[in-house]
Amino acid sequence: MTPAIALAPAPAGYTSSSLRRAAERYSGDTPVLILDVDTVRARYQAIYAAFPFARLYYAVKANPEASILRALTELGASFDCASPAEIQGCLDAGAHPSTISYTTTIKRSRDIASAYAMGVRLYAADTAAEIDKLAEHAPGSSLWVRIAVDNAGAATPFGQKFGCEPNRATALLRRAQLRGLTPYGISCHVGSQQSDPSAWDRAISRAAGIYRDLAAEGIELATINLGGGLPATYTGPVPPLSHYAAEIDDSLHRHFGNHRPAVILEPGRAMVASAGVIVTEVVQVSHRFGRRWIYLDIGRYGGLAETEGEAIIYPLLAQREDLSVGPAIVAGPTADGDDVLYQRHQPELPLSLVAGDRIVIHVTGAYTATYAAIAFNGIAPLRVTLTDTEAA
């Protein structure tokens, strides 16, 4: 197979050499996601080194692959889960229940009971009703109350789906204590793929006021959960981890002084995005209304859901030796008119591309296989394999 050429290159170093080799050598059916767990290990260590003041809870929803969970367990990570299935996956990987949190604020009572039976004692809520469910089905557990915060600067903001108004948080934490739960702190999320290292300052400032109010009542909150948001490097540069760490550390110092609670971070994308590539095949090349369209055998329903609104711009590298390139609209294979990946941002791809050629989509280790549809248009879920070193 012809070696891949970076025709629309991302910054140097965004993909490991083992992943590049695996993509070049891959000759099986497509599409397929190839993962390199060594990259996950390196990313965990880099984030751990950048944030020595924080405890890292890996956001399992980003990629629950068993080999990733095992590697992170061995490194001493904790885990942020959003379902009993994710919790079970962490336990199967060797994680202790004390290292697992169940922090989605929308949980069925039977799922809370299931998590509690598996030993999980750390949860999150943003409503009185959710607190009451936890008190009944996870008695004595510790609780974060999630507040809604500004997501400006995020590629994929959360809108108003999660989090209570900050001025309601004190009442909810009081309620948690009255119901026999342990008020553990405030949690928040500044949005996924956050490009502004100072984005956490607004959340920390609001949280600090809540901590002071409750401390005056004798309720001491032990931790603050700053959620995820640390970015991956796709086709453009992002600030280094050190900038995020410095901004967050400075904000904590300014707003909490010498009474800083223990800090929790929940990185997902930043941990695993660069650990994967998708090998895909060109199904068709067409020219419509003066523009070139390239159709791949993977689209928004096959694992590339984050291309909606072109929020995430993945690096696309062709496996064809051709330096004559031009812009193209890139679309998926389904019979859905919305299954178009890039129409405003048109990647530069070889003018000689034809059906059967392969393209490698880089930085796809996060939020791809877990977003793939089960059977839309009869298309099977995205297959996952490991680099040769991991498979061995």
C-alpha positions in Angstrom: 0.0 0.0 0.0 1.2 3.5 -0.8 2.4 5.4 2.3 0.1 8.0 3.5 0.8 11.6 2.6 -0.4 14.5 4.8 -2.2 16.6 2.3 -4.1 18.6 4.9 -1.7 18.2 7.7 -2.3 18.9 11.4 0.5 20.1 13.6 3.5 17.8 13.9 3.2 14.9 16.3 -0.6 14.6 16.5 -0.4 10.9 15.6 2.0 8.3 16.9 4.3 6.5 14.5 2.8 3.1 15.5 -0.7 4.4 14.5 0.7 5.7 11.2 2.3 2.4 10.4 -0.9 0.5 11.4 -3.0 2.6 9.1 -0.5 2.1 6.2 -0.4 -1.6 6.7 -4.1 -2.2 7.3 -5.6 -4.2 4.4 -8.9 -5.4 5.9 -12.4 -4.2 5.5 -13.3 -0.6 6.3 -14.2 1.5 8.1 -12.2 0.6 11.1 -10.9 2.5 14.2 -7.3 1.6 15.1 -6.3 2.4 18.6 -2.8 2.7 20.2 -3.0 2.3 23.9 0.6 3.4 24.4 -0.6 6.9 23.3 -3.3 6.8 26.0 -0.7 6.0 28.6 1.5 8.9 27.4 -1.5 11.3 27.4 -2.4 10.3 30.9 1.1 10.8 32.1 1.3 14.2 30.4 -2.0 15.4 32.0 -1.0 14.0 35.3 2.3 15.9 35.2 0.6 19.2 34.1 -2.0 19.0 36.9 -0.1 17.8 40.0 -2.8 19.4 42.2 -5.7 17.4 40.7 -7.1 13.9 40.8 -7.9 12.5 37.3 -11.1 10.8 36.6 -11.1 9.5 33.1 -14.4 10.2 31.3 -15.2 6.7 30.2 -17.9 7.9 27.6 -15.0 9.2 25.4 -13.9 5.6 24.7 -14.8 2.6 26.9 -12.5 0.2 25.1 -11.4 -2.5 27.6 -7.7 -2.2 26.8 -7.8 1.6 27.6 -9.6 1.0 30.9 -7.0 -1.7 31.9 -4.1 0.6 31.0 -5.5 3.5 33.0 -6.3 1.3 36.0 -2.7 0.2 36.0 -1.6 3.8 36.0 -3.8 4.6 39.0 -6.5 6.6 37.3 -10.0 7.1 38.6 -13.1 6.9 36.4 -16.1 9.1 35.6 -19.0 6.9 34.4 -22.4 7.7 33.0 -24.1 4.2 33.2 -24.0 0.9 35.0 -22.5 -0.6 31.9 -19.6 1.8 32.0 -19.1 1.1 35.7 -19.1 -2.7 35.1 -16.5 -2.2 32.3 -14.2 -0.4 34.8 -14.7 -3.1 37.4 -13.9 -5.7 34.8 -10.7 -3.8 34.0 -9.6 -4.1 37.6 -10.7 -0.7 39.0 -11.8 -0.5 42.6 -15.3 0.9 43.2 -13.8 3.7 45.3 -12.2 5.0 42.2 -15.4 5.3 40.2 -18.0 8.1 40.2 -21.4 8.1 38.6 -21.8 11.7 37.6 -24.5 12.0 34.9 -27.3 14.0 36.6 -30.0 12.0 34.7 -30.2 8.5 36.2 -33.0 6.0 36.6 -33.7 4.8 40.1 -32.8 1.2 39.1 -29.5 2.3 37.6 -28.6 4.1 40.8 -29.4 1.0 42.8 -27.3 -1.1 40.4 -24.3 1.2 40.8 -24.7 1.2 44.5 -24.8 -2.6 44.5 -21.5 -2.5 42.6 -19.9 -0.5 45.3 -20.1 3.1 43.8 -20.5 5.7 46.5 -19.9 9.0 44.6 -22.6 10.6 42.5 -23.8 14.0 41.1 -27.2 15.7 40.9 -28.6 19.0 39.9 -32.2 18.7 41.1 -34.0 18.0 44.3 -35.7 15.0 42.7 -32.4 13.4 41.8 -31.1 13.9 45.3 -34.1 12.2 46.7 -33.5 9.2 44.4 -29.9 9.0 45.5 -30.9 9.2 49.2 -33.3 6.2 48.6 -31.2 4.0 46.4 -27.6 5.0 47.3 -27.9 5.9 51.0 -24.9 7.5 52.7 -23.2 8.3 49.4 -21.2 11.4 48.6 -22.6 14.0 46.3 -21.5 16.7 43.9 -24.1 19.3 42.9 -23.6 20.3 39.3 -24.0 24.0 38.5 -24.6 25.4 35.0 -21.7 27.6 33.8 -20.8 29.6 30.7 -19.5 27.4 27.9 -18.1 30.2 25.7 -15.0 29.0 23.9 -16.1 25.3 23.6 -16.5 23.6 20.3 -19.4 21.5 21.7 -21.2 23.4 24.5 -23.8 21.7 26.7 -26.4 24.4 26.5 -28.8 24.3 29.4 -29.3 20.5 29.6 -27.2 20.0 32.7 -26.6 22.0 35.9 -28.7 24.0 38.3 -28.6 27.8 38.7 -25.6 28.5 41.0 -27.9 30.2 43.5 -29.8 27.0 44.0 -26.8 24.8 44.7 -26.6 25.7 48.5 -30.2 24.6 49.0 -29.6 21.4 47.1 -26.5 20.5 49.2 -28.4 21.3 52.4 -31.1 18.9 51.2 -28.5 16.2 50.5 -27.2 16.4 54.0 -30.7 16.3 55.5 -31.4 13.2 53.4 -28.4 11.4 54.8 -26.0 12.0 51.9 -22.6 13.6 52.3 -22.2 17.0 50.5 -18.9 16.5 48.7 -18.7 19.7 46.6 -19.7 21.5 43.4 -19.1 20.1 39.9 -19.3 21.9 36.6 -18.3 21.5 32.9 -17.1 24.4 30.7 -17.9 22.5 27.5 -16.0 20.0 25.4 -12.9 21.0 23.4 -12.6 24.2 25.3 -10.2 26.6 23.6 -10.0 29.2 26.4 -7.7 28.3 29.3 -9.4 30.9 31.5 -12.9 29.4 31.0 -12.8 27.7 34.4 -12.4 31.0 36.3 -16.1 31.9 36.1 -17.1 28.5 37.4 -14.5 28.6 40.2 -15.6 32.0 41.3 -19.2 31.0 41.6 -18.3 27.8 43.4 -16.1 29.6 45.9 -19.1 31.7 47.1 -21.1 28.5 47.6 -18.3 27.0 49.6 -18.1 30.0 51.9 -21.8 30.2 52.4 -22.0 26.5 53.4 -18.9 26.7 55.6 -20.6 29.4 57.6 -23.3 26.9 58.3 -20.8 24.2 59.3 -21.0 22.3 56.0 -17.4 21.8 54.7 -17.1 20.7 51.1 -14.1 18.5 50.5 -13.7 18.7 46.7 -14.4 20.7 43.6 -15.0 18.8 40.4 -14.0 21.0 37.4 -15.2 18.4 34.8 -13.7 17.9 31.4 -13.0 20.3 28.5 -9.3 19.9 28.0 -8.9 19.9 24.2 -7.3 17.6 21.6 -5.2 18.9 18.7 -7.1 18.4 15.4 -6.3 20.5 12.4 -5.5 23.7 14.3 -3.3 24.5 17.3 -4.7 24.6 20.8 -3.0 26.1 23.9 -0.6 23.7 25.7 -1.7 21.8 28.9 0.6 24.0 30.9 -1.5 27.1 30.1 -4.7 25.4 31.3 -3.0 24.2 34.4 -1.6 27.7 35.2 -4.9 29.4 34.6 -6.9 26.9 36.8 -4.3 26.9 39.6 -4.2 30.7 39.6 -8.0 30.9 39.7 -8.2 28.4 42.6 -5.7 30.5 44.5 -7.5 33.8 43.9 -11.0 32.5 44.8 -10.2 30.0 47.6 -6.9 31.2 49.0 -5.6 28.9 51.6 -8.9 27.0 51.8 -8.7 25.2 48.5 -10.7 22.0 48.3 -9.3 18.9 46.6 -9.5 19.3 42.8 -11.1 16.7 40.4 -10.6 16.8 36.6 -12.5 14.5 34.2 -10.5 14.5 31.0 -11.8 12.3 28.2 -11.1 13.8 24.7 -7.7 15.0 25.8 -6.8 11.6 27.0 -7.8 9.4 24.0 -8.5 11.4 20.9 -4.9 11.2 19.5 -4.8 7.5 20.3 -7.0 6.5 17.3 -7.2 6.7 13.5 -10.1 5.6 11.3 -9.3 3.9 7.9 -12.1 4.6 5.5 -12.7 3.9 1.8 -13.9 6.3 -0.9 -17.2 5.0 -2.2 -17.8 7.6 -4.9 -16.5 10.9 -6.3 -19.0 13.2 -8.0 -19.2 16.7 -9.3 -22.4 18.5 -8.5 -23.2 22.2 -9.3 -19.6 23.0 -9.8 -18.2 21.3 -6.6 -16.5 18.0 -6.0 -18.1 15.6 -3.6 -16.2 12.7 -2.0 -18.4 10.0 -0.4 -16.8 7.8 2.3 -17.9 4.5 3.7 -18.2 6.2 7.1 -20.3 9.2 8.0 -22.1 11.0 10.9 -24.0 7.8 11.8 -21.0 5.5 11.5 -19.0 7.3 14.3 -18.4 10.8 13.1 -21.3 12.4 14.9 -19.0 15.3 16.1 -18.8 16.6 12.6 -22.4 17.9 13.1 -22.2 21.7 12.6 -18.6 21.0 11.6 -17.7 21.4 15.3 -14.8 19.0 15.1 -12.5 19.2 12.0 -10.6 15.9 11.8 -7.4 15.8 9.8 -8.0 13.7 6.6 -4.9 12.2 5.0 -5.1 10.4 1.6 -3.2 7.2 0.9 -2.4 8.3 -2.7 0.7 9.8 -4.1 -0.6 13.0 -5.7 0.5 16.5 -4.9 -2.3 18.0 -7.1 -5.0 18.7 -4.5 -8.2 20.6 -4.4 -11.2 21.3 -2.0 -13.9 18.8 -1.7 -17.2 18.4 0.1 -17.0 15.2 2.2 -20.1 13.1 2.9 -21.1 9.8 4.4 -22.7 6.8 2.6 -26.2 6.8 4.1 -29.5 7.8 2.5 -29.8 10.8 4.9 -29.4 14.3 3.5 -27.8 15.4 6.7 -25.0 12.9 6.4 -22.5 15.4 5.2 -19.3 15.8 7.1 -17.7 19.0 5.7 -19.4 21.4 3.4 -18.2 24.8 4.7 -14.7 23.5 5.6 -13.6 21.7 2.5 -10.4 19.7 3.0 -7.8 19.7 0.3 -7.7 16.1 -1.1 -6.0 14.6 -4.2 -7.7 15.5 -7.5 -7.1 12.0 -8.7 -9.1 10.3 -5.9 -11.4 7.5 -7.2 -13.7 5.0 -5.6 -11.7 2.3 -3.7 -9.0 4.7 -2.6 -8.4 5.0 1.2 -8.4 7.9 3.5 -7.1 8.0 7.1 -9.0 10.1 9.5 -6.8 11.1 12.4 -7.4 12.1 16.0 -10.5 9.8 16.2 -9.8 8.0 19.4 -12.6 9.9 21.3 -16.3 10.0 20.7 -16.4 7.8 17.5 -17.0 4.1 18.1 -19.4 5.0 21.0 -21.4 7.3 18.7 -21.8 4.8 15.9 -25.4 3.8 15.1 -26.3 0.1 15.5 -28.1 -0.5 12.2 -29.0 2.8 10.5 -29.3 1.9 6.8 -28.2 -1.6 7.8 -24.6 -0.4 8.5 -22.8 -2.3 11.2 -21.2 -0.5 14.2 -17.7 0.9 13.7 -15.2 -1.9 14.2 -12.3 -1.4 16.6 -8.8 -3.0 16.5 -5.5 -2.3 18.2 -2.1 -1.6 16.9 0.1 -4.6 16.5 2.1 -3.9 19.7 -1.1 -3.8 21.7 -2.7 -6.8 20.0 0.4 -8.8 20.7 
